[in-house]
Structure formats: structure tokens, C-alpha cells
Amino acid sequence: SGDVGILVVDHYTHYQPIVRPDGKVVGALLVAIPNTQIDRSLTEILRLLAVVGGMVTVGLGLVSLLLSRAMVRPIPVLVAVMTRIAGGELDTAVPYLDRGNEIGVMARAIEIFRANADRIAQMGREKVEAEAARAAERARTMQTLKSEFLEVVSAGVGGDFSRQVASGCDDPELNELAEGIN
């Protein structure tokens, strides 16, 4: 095997001996291909590889870009939802809860935070309402006691000390005050 000049043209050659059964070489088989033909074939193959490689690279790049955009696109949406929830908009719907990837995990965590914030806000509203109800009840009791105090004091001024203030309310301080008047 090797390069040989045949008729002033370089060829790649390979010789194969022709051997008789007794082991004596009686000839040789020669295969020769011009080097220019091999060079052309190699150039075409390399060009084809470059084109295919470029197309594959561009294709994979586009697929990667599309996949990364599909994965990253929900993040700004979730950030906007978190911002609205942090601003007190607890009725904001959290998207992507049904996804089975990291975006779905983040969305479900945000939903838990939203539900907890809503529950805390509801408990705060209930506490304010209960305190307002207690304050209103205390004001009514105070008004009743005030009327009774005036009656007892007026009766005492008139010499009637048999009258007493009712001391059966739920407020220990007001009961103590009523007992003191009595």
C-alpha cells in the first residue's frame, strides 16, 4: 500500500499477491485510485459533515432556546402573583398549580403562603369583630349601670337606701363597681 506515480498522476495503490496452492507467487493484483479523486471525496465528505453539523447545532440551539423559554417564562408570572399577594390581594389566583415540574412546586408553595395569609387575615378580621362586639356589649352594660347608678343615688338622696344596682354582668370590673355602689 502507498502513494505511487502512474503516468505522471499520483495514485493511492494497494498490491495483493496472487499465490498458487504450492505457495509460489505468480502475479500481483493492483488497485489504484488517483489521489485527486480521494481528495475530492474527502473534501465533499468534510463539507457535508460541516453542513450537517451546522444544521444540527442550529437545530439543537433552537430547541434549547424554546425549551428554556418555556421553562423560564412562568417565573415572571409567579413573581407578579407573589407581589400582588404580598400587597394584600389574597384573592389572586395562583397559576401553574397542575404542573409536575419545579414551576408547579413553586406555584403550590405560593398557594400555601396565599392560603395561610388569607387565614391569618380572616382570623384578624374575626378578632377585630369580636373585640368590637365586646366593646359594644360593655358600652351597653355601662349605659345600663349608669341608669341604675343614677336611680340608686337619686333614691339615696331621697332617703331610700333599699335600692341596689344589679351586679350580674360578665365584666368583673363592672360587677365590682356595682358592689361598691351597693
CORCOR-V5956 format. One line per field, one symbol per residue. ss: DSSP state (h for helix, s for strand, l for the rest). burial: b if it has 9 or more other ideal C-beta (glycine too) atoms within 8 Angstrom, else e. A space follows every 10 residues. Layout:
ss->???
burial->???
This chain:
ss->lsssssllss sssssssssl llllssssss sssshhhhhh hhhhhhhhhh hhhhhhhhhh hhhhhhhhhh hhhhhhhhhh hhhhhhllll llllllllll lhhhhhhhhh hhhhhhhhhh hhhhhhhhhh hhhhhhhhhh hhhhhhhhhh hhhhhhhlll llllllllll lhhhhhhhhh hl
burial->eeeeeeeebb bbbeeeeeee eeeeeeeeee ebbbbeebee eeeeeeeeee eeeeeeeeee eeeeeeeeee beebeebbee bbebbeeeeb ebebbbbebe eebbebbbeb bebbeebbee beeeeeeeee eeeeeebbee bbeebeebbe bbbebbeeee eeeebeeebe eeebbebbee be
